[in-house]
Amino acid sequence: MATYETEIHTGGGGWQPDEPLTLTLANRTDVVPENGAPSTGTTVSWSGDAGNGTVTFFDNGSSFQGTAQFPNEGPVGYRGTRVD
């Protein structure tokens, strides 16, 4: 599991704080270790009623960059820094 402080980037507004993102992913093996973060180059995509996005992790999972789109909004830049 890993938690990230996130920011969104809108066209004219620059980077603005957004809600924290917490990841827990496991299948046959841990994608996100119980006490860790995704490895560099891991890409996560999601889609659902709450929005969609794609992010790629860097620096041993300490940060990510990508895009997201939330309900009734246009696509935005999306980035985060690991806090837990």
N, CA, C and O atoms as a GROMACS GRO file, in nm:
protein
  336
    1MET      N    1   0.084  -0.118   0.000
    1MET     CA    2   0.000   0.000   0.000
    1MET      C    3   0.088   0.124   0.000
    1MET      O    4   0.193   0.127   0.065
    2ALA      N    5   0.047   0.224  -0.072
    2ALA     CA    6   0.120   0.350  -0.078
    2ALA      C    7   0.020   0.465  -0.090
    2ALA      O    8  -0.079   0.454  -0.163
    3THR      N    9   0.046   0.574  -0.019
    3THR     CA   10  -0.040   0.691  -0.024
    3THR      C   11   0.038   0.808  -0.082
    3THR      O   12   0.155   0.828  -0.050
    4TYR      N   13  -0.028   0.885  -0.168
    4TYR     CA   14   0.035   0.997  -0.238
    4TYR      C   15  -0.047   1.124  -0.218
    4TYR      O   16  -0.170   1.122  -0.226
    5GLU      N   17   0.022   1.234  -0.192
    5GLU     CA   18  -0.039   1.367  -0.201
    5GLU      C   19  -0.043   1.398  -0.349
    5GLU      O   20   0.057   1.380  -0.418
    6THR      N   21  -0.157   1.446  -0.400
    6THR     CA   22  -0.171   1.465  -0.543
    6THR      C   23  -0.199   1.610  -0.580
    6THR      O   24  -0.241   1.691  -0.497
    7GLU      N   25  -0.174   1.638  -0.708
    7GLU     CA   26  -0.204   1.770  -0.765
    7GLU      C   27  -0.263   1.747  -0.904
    7GLU      O   28  -0.230   1.651  -0.972
    8ILE      N   29  -0.351   1.838  -0.944
    8ILE     CA   30  -0.403   1.838  -1.080
    8ILE      C   31  -0.357   1.966  -1.149
    8ILE      O   32  -0.335   2.069  -1.085
    9HIS      N   33  -0.342   1.958  -1.280
    9HIS     CA   34  -0.300   2.074  -1.359
    9HIS      C   35  -0.408   2.107  -1.459
    9HIS      O   36  -0.438   2.029  -1.549
   10THR      N   37  -0.466   2.225  -1.443
   10THR     CA   38  -0.566   2.272  -1.538
   10THR      C   39  -0.501   2.371  -1.632
   10THR      O   40  -0.395   2.425  -1.603
   11GLY      N   41  -0.565   2.393  -1.745
   11GLY     CA   42  -0.508   2.479  -1.847
   11GLY      C   43  -0.458   2.612  -1.798
   11GLY      O   44  -0.341   2.645  -1.819
   12GLY      N   45  -0.542   2.691  -1.731
   12GLY     CA   46  -0.501   2.824  -1.689
   12GLY      C   47  -0.468   2.835  -1.541
   12GLY      O   48  -0.417   2.938  -1.498
   13GLY      N   49  -0.497   2.731  -1.464
   13GLY     CA   50  -0.483   2.741  -1.319
   13GLY      C   51  -0.352   2.689  -1.262
   13GLY      O   52  -0.330   2.702  -1.142
   14GLY      N   53  -0.265   2.629  -1.344
   14GLY     CA   54  -0.142   2.571  -1.293
   14GLY      C   55  -0.172   2.450  -1.204
   14GLY      O   56  -0.283   2.396  -1.206
   15TRP      N   57  -0.073   2.407  -1.127
   15TRP     CA   58  -0.088   2.292  -1.038
   15TRP      C   59  -0.164   2.332  -0.913
   15TRP      O   60  -0.134   2.433  -0.849
   16GLN      N   61  -0.264   2.250  -0.878
   16GLN     CA   62  -0.348   2.275  -0.760
   16GLN      C   63  -0.358   2.148  -0.677
   16GLN      O   64  -0.365   2.038  -0.734
   17PRO      N   65  -0.360   2.158  -0.544
   17PRO     CA   66  -0.373   2.039  -0.459
   17PRO      C   67  -0.503   1.964  -0.489
   17PRO      O   68  -0.605   2.025  -0.520
   18ASP      N   69  -0.496   1.832  -0.478
   18ASP     CA   70  -0.614   1.747  -0.496
   18ASP      C   71  -0.617   1.647  -0.380
   18ASP      O   72  -0.532   1.653  -0.291
   19GLU      N   73  -0.713   1.558  -0.381
   19GLU     CA   74  -0.728   1.460  -0.273
   19GLU      C   75  -0.616   1.357  -0.275
   19GLU      O   76  -0.562   1.327  -0.382
   20PRO      N   77  -0.577   1.301  -0.160
   20PRO     CA   78  -0.476   1.195  -0.157
   20PRO      C   79  -0.521   1.072  -0.236
   20PRO      O   80  -0.641   1.046  -0.249
   21LEU      N   81  -0.424   0.999  -0.288
   21LEU     CA   82  -0.449   0.874  -0.360
   21LEU      C   83  -0.381   0.762  -0.284
   21LEU      O   84  -0.261   0.769  -0.256
   22THR      N   85  -0.456   0.658  -0.248
   22THR     CA   86  -0.399   0.541  -0.181
   22THR      C   87  -0.414   0.421  -0.273
   22THR      O   88  -0.522   0.392  -0.323
   23LEU      N   89  -0.302   0.349  -0.295
   23LEU     CA   90  -0.300   0.233  -0.384
   23LEU      C   91  -0.276   0.105  -0.307
   23LEU      O   92  -0.185   0.096  -0.224
   24THR      N   93  -0.358   0.006  -0.335
   24THR     CA   94  -0.336  -0.130  -0.287
   24THR      C   95  -0.370  -0.221  -0.404
   24THR      O   96  -0.487  -0.233  -0.441
   25LEU      N   97  -0.270  -0.284  -0.464
   25LEU     CA   98  -0.291  -0.371  -0.579
   25LEU      C   99  -0.220  -0.504  -0.556
   25LEU      O  100  -0.101  -0.506  -0.525
   26ALA      N  101  -0.292  -0.612  -0.571
   26ALA     CA  102  -0.232  -0.744  -0.558
   26ALA      C  103  -0.306  -0.841  -0.649
   26ALA      O  104  -0.426  -0.827  -0.672
   27ASN      N  105  -0.234  -0.937  -0.699
   27ASN     CA  106  -0.293  -1.043  -0.778
   27ASN      C  107  -0.221  -1.171  -0.736
   27ASN      O  108  -0.234  -1.211  -0.621
   28ARG      N  109  -0.148  -1.233  -0.821
   28ARG     CA  110  -0.071  -1.351  -0.783
   28ARG      C  111   0.051  -1.311  -0.701
   28ARG      O  112   0.100  -1.388  -0.618
   29THR      N  113   0.099  -1.190  -0.725
   29THR     CA  114   0.206  -1.132  -0.644
   29THR      C  115   0.170  -0.988  -0.618
   29THR      O  116   0.080  -0.934  -0.684
   30ASP      N  117   0.237  -0.924  -0.525
   30ASP     CA  118   0.208  -0.784  -0.495
   30ASP      C  119   0.255  -0.693  -0.607
   30ASP      O  120   0.372  -0.697  -0.646
   31VAL      N  121   0.165  -0.612  -0.658
   31VAL     CA  122   0.204  -0.505  -0.750
   31VAL      C  123   0.250  -0.386  -0.667
   31VAL      O  124   0.349  -0.321  -0.700
   32VAL      N  125   0.177  -0.360  -0.561
   32VAL     CA  126   0.215  -0.260  -0.462
   32VAL      C  127   0.235  -0.337  -0.331
   32VAL      O  128   0.137  -0.383  -0.272
   33PRO      N  129   0.360  -0.352  -0.285
   33PRO     CA  130   0.384  -0.430  -0.164
   33PRO      C  131   0.304  -0.374  -0.045
   33PRO      O  132   0.272  -0.256  -0.042
   34GLU      N  133   0.274  -0.461   0.052
   34GLU     CA  134   0.195  -0.420   0.167
   34GLU      C  135   0.255  -0.298   0.237
   34GLU      O  136   0.181  -0.210   0.283
   35ASN      N  137   0.387  -0.290   0.244
   35ASN     CA  138   0.454  -0.176   0.307
   35ASN      C  139   0.548  -0.109   0.208
   35ASN      O  140   0.664  -0.084   0.241
   36GLY      N  141   0.500  -0.079   0.088
   36GLY     CA  142   0.587  -0.020  -0.011
   36GLY      C  143   0.511   0.051  -0.120
   36GLY      O  144   0.393   0.085  -0.104
   37ALA      N  145   0.580   0.074  -0.229
   37ALA     CA  146   0.524   0.149  -0.341
   37ALA      C  147   0.550   0.073  -0.471
   37ALA      O  148   0.633  -0.017  -0.472
   38PRO      N  149   0.481   0.108  -0.579
   38PRO     CA  150   0.507   0.045  -0.708
   38PRO      C  151   0.650   0.073  -0.754
   38PRO      O  152   0.706   0.179  -0.723
   39SER      N  153   0.709  -0.020  -0.827
   39SER     CA  154   0.844   0.002  -0.877
   39SER      C  155   0.843   0.102  -0.993
   39SER      O  156   0.739   0.125  -1.055
   40THR      N  157   0.958   0.160  -1.021
   40THR     CA  158   0.974   0.254  -1.131
   40THR      C  159   0.926   0.190  -1.262
   40THR      O  160   0.960   0.076  -1.292
   41GLY      N  161   0.847   0.265  -1.337
   41GLY     CA  162   0.796   0.218  -1.465
   41GLY      C  163   0.662   0.150  -1.458
   41GLY      O  164   0.600   0.124  -1.561
   42THR      N  165   0.613   0.121  -1.337
   42THR     CA  166   0.480   0.061  -1.324
   42THR      C  167   0.376   0.163  -1.370
   42THR      O  168   0.381   0.279  -1.330
   43THR      N  169   0.283   0.119  -1.453
   43THR     CA  170   0.175   0.205  -1.499
   43THR      C  171   0.043   0.149  -1.448
   43THR      O  172   0.017   0.029  -1.457
   44VAL      N  173  -0.040   0.237  -1.394
   44VAL     CA  174  -0.172   0.199  -1.343
   44VAL      C  175  -0.276   0.280  -1.417
   44VAL      O  176  -0.264   0.402  -1.429
   45SER      N  177  -0.379   0.213  -1.468
   45SER     CA  178  -0.492   0.279  -1.533
   45SER      C  179  -0.619   0.239  -1.462
   45SER      O  180  -0.630   0.128  -1.410
   46TRP      N  181  -0.716   0.330  -1.459
   46TRP     CA  182  -0.845   0.299  -1.397
   46TRP      C  183  -0.956   0.368  -1.476
   46TRP      O  184  -0.933   0.467  -1.545
   47SER      N  185  -1.075   0.313  -1.462
   47SER     CA  186  -1.191   0.370  -1.529
   47SER      C  187  -1.315   0.330  -1.450
   47SER      O  188  -1.328   0.215  -1.408
   48GLY      N  189  -1.405   0.424  -1.429
   48GLY     CA  190  -1.528   0.395  -1.356
   48GLY      C  191  -1.612   0.518  -1.341
   48GLY      O  192  -1.581   0.624  -1.396
   49ASP      N  193  -1.719   0.506  -1.265
   49ASP     CA  194  -1.812   0.617  -1.244
   49ASP      C  195  -1.745   0.737  -1.177
   49ASP      O  196  -1.789   0.850  -1.195
   50ALA      N  197  -1.639   0.713  -1.099
   50ALA     CA  198  -1.571   0.821  -1.027
   50ALA      C  199  -1.463   0.888  -1.112
   50ALA      O  200  -1.397   0.981  -1.065
   51GLY      N  201  -1.443   0.843  -1.236
   51GLY     CA  202  -1.344   0.903  -1.324
   51GLY      C  203  -1.251   0.800  -1.382
   51GLY      O  204  -1.268   0.680  -1.360
   52ASN      N  205  -1.151   0.847  -1.456
   52ASN     CA  206  -1.054   0.757  -1.516
   52ASN      C  207  -0.919   0.825  -1.524
   52ASN      O  208  -0.909   0.948  -1.512
   53GLY      N  209  -0.816   0.746  -1.543
   53GLY     CA  210  -0.683   0.803  -1.554
   53GLY      C  211  -0.578   0.697  -1.579
   53GLY      O  212  -0.606   0.577  -1.575
   54THR      N  213  -0.458   0.744  -1.605
   54THR     CA  214  -0.341   0.659  -1.624
   54THR      C  215  -0.222   0.732  -1.564
   54THR      O  216  -0.198   0.848  -1.595
   55VAL      N  217  -0.146   0.662  -1.478
   55VAL     CA  218  -0.027   0.722  -1.418
   55VAL      C  219   0.089   0.623  -1.428
   55VAL      O  220   0.068   0.502  -1.428
   56THR      N  221   0.210   0.676  -1.435
   56THR     CA  222   0.333   0.596  -1.435
   56THR      C  223   0.419   0.642  -1.318
   56THR      O  224   0.431   0.761  -1.290
   57PHE      N  225   0.479   0.544  -1.249
   57PHE     CA  226   0.556   0.571  -1.127
   57PHE      C  227   0.705   0.584  -1.158
   57PHE      O  228   0.757   0.517  -1.248
   58PHE      N  229   0.772   0.671  -1.082
   58PHE     CA  230   0.914   0.701  -1.100
   58PHE      C  231   0.985   0.698  -0.965
   58PHE      O  232   0.921   0.694  -0.860
   59ASP      N  233   1.119   0.699  -0.969
   59ASP     CA  234   1.202   0.710  -0.849
   59ASP      C  235   1.163   0.608  -0.742
   59ASP      O  236   1.137   0.644  -0.627
   60ASN      N  237   1.161   0.480  -0.782
   60ASN     CA  238   1.125   0.371  -0.690
   60ASN      C  239   0.989   0.391  -0.626
   60ASN      O  240   0.969   0.356  -0.510
   61GLY      N  241   0.896   0.447  -0.700
   61GLY     CA  242   0.760   0.465  -0.651
   61GLY      C  243   0.738   0.588  -0.566
   61GLY      O  244   0.631   0.604  -0.507
   62SER      N  245   0.838   0.676  -0.557
   62SER     CA  246   0.820   0.794  -0.472
   62SER      C  247   0.737   0.903  -0.539
   62SER      O  248   0.694   0.997  -0.473
   63SER      N  249   0.713   0.891  -0.671
   63SER     CA  250   0.630   0.990  -0.740
   63SER      C  251   0.563   0.926  -0.861
   63SER      O  252   0.605   0.820  -0.908
   64PHE      N  253   0.458   0.991  -0.911
   64PHE     CA  254   0.395   0.948  -1.035
   64PHE      C  255   0.354   1.070  -1.115
   64PHE      O  256   0.340   1.180  -1.061
   65GLN      N  257   0.334   1.048  -1.246
   65GLN     CA  258   0.283   1.151  -1.335
   65GLN      C  259   0.188   1.085  -1.434
   65GLN      O  260   0.207   0.970  -1.471
   66GLY      N  261   0.086   1.159  -1.475
   66GLY     CA  262  -0.006   1.106  -1.574
   66GLY      C  263  -0.120   1.201  -1.598
   66GLY      O  264  -0.105   1.323  -1.588
   67THR      N  265  -0.235   1.145  -1.632
   67THR     CA  266  -0.354   1.224  -1.659
   67THR      C  267  -0.474   1.161  -1.588
   67THR      O  268  -0.474   1.042  -1.558
   68ALA      N  269  -0.575   1.242  -1.563
   68ALA     CA  270  -0.699   1.194  -1.502
   68ALA      C  271  -0.815   1.277  -1.554
   68ALA      O  272  -0.797   1.390  -1.600
   69GLN      N  273  -0.932   1.219  -1.547
   69GLN     CA  274  -1.054   1.293  -1.582
   69GLN      C  275  -1.161   1.253  -1.482
   69GLN      O  276  -1.192   1.135  -1.466
   70PHE      N  277  -1.218   1.352  -1.416
   70PHE     CA  278  -1.317   1.329  -1.314
   70PHE      C  279  -1.455   1.366  -1.368
   70PHE      O  280  -1.464   1.442  -1.464
   71PRO      N  281  -1.563   1.315  -1.308
   71PRO     CA  282  -1.698   1.341  -1.361
   71PRO      C  283  -1.725   1.490  -1.383
   71PRO      O  284  -1.695   1.574  -1.299
   72ASN      N  285  -1.784   1.519  -1.498
   72ASN     CA  286  -1.823   1.654  -1.536
   72ASN      C  287  -1.707   1.751  -1.549
   72ASN      O  288  -1.725   1.872  -1.540
   73GLU      N  289  -1.586   1.698  -1.570
   73GLU     CA  290  -1.467   1.781  -1.588
   73GLU      C  291  -1.390   1.731  -1.710
   73GLU      O  292  -1.407   1.617  -1.754
   74GLY      N  293  -1.305   1.818  -1.765
   74GLY     CA  294  -1.218   1.779  -1.874
   74GLY      C  295  -1.094   1.708  -1.820
   74GLY      O  296  -1.072   1.707  -1.699
   75PRO      N  297  -1.012   1.649  -1.908
   75PRO     CA  298  -0.890   1.582  -1.864
   75PRO      C  299  -0.790   1.683  -1.807
   75PRO      O  300  -0.783   1.798  -1.851
   76VAL      N  301  -0.714   1.637  -1.707
   76VAL     CA  302  -0.614   1.722  -1.642
   76VAL      C  303  -0.484   1.645  -1.624
   76VAL      O  304  -0.483   1.522  -1.622
   77GLY      N  305  -0.373   1.719  -1.610
   77GLY     CA  306  -0.250   1.657  -1.567
   77GLY      C  307  -0.266   1.611  -1.424
   77GLY      O  308  -0.338   1.674  -1.346
   78TYR      N  309  -0.202   1.502  -1.387
   78TYR     CA  310  -0.218   1.444  -1.253
   78TYR      C  311  -0.082   1.394  -1.208
   78TYR      O  312  -0.018   1.316  -1.277
   79ARG      N  313  -0.037   1.440  -1.090
   79ARG     CA  314   0.091   1.395  -1.038
   79ARG      C  315   0.082   1.379  -0.887
   79ARG      O  316  -0.009   1.433  -0.823
   80GLY      N  317   0.175   1.304  -0.831
   80GLY     CA  318   0.172   1.282  -0.688
   80GLY      C  319   0.309   1.249  -0.633
   80GLY      O  320   0.399   1.206  -0.704
   81THR      N  321   0.322   1.271  -0.501
   81THR     CA  322   0.443   1.242  -0.426
   81THR      C  323   0.406   1.154  -0.309
   81THR      O  324   0.312   1.184  -0.236
   82ARG      N  325   0.481   1.045  -0.289
   82ARG     CA  326   0.448   0.948  -0.185
   82ARG      C  327   0.469   1.010  -0.047
   82ARG      O  328   0.569   1.075  -0.021
   83VAL      N  329   0.371   0.987   0.041
   83VAL     CA  330   0.378   1.035   0.180
   83VAL      C  331   0.373   0.920   0.279
   83VAL      O  332   0.402   0.939   0.397
   84ASP      N  333   0.338   0.800   0.234
   84ASP     CA  334   0.331   0.683   0.322
   84ASP      C  335   0.359   0.557   0.246
   84ASP      O  336   0.358   0.448   0.304
   0.00000   0.00000   0.00000
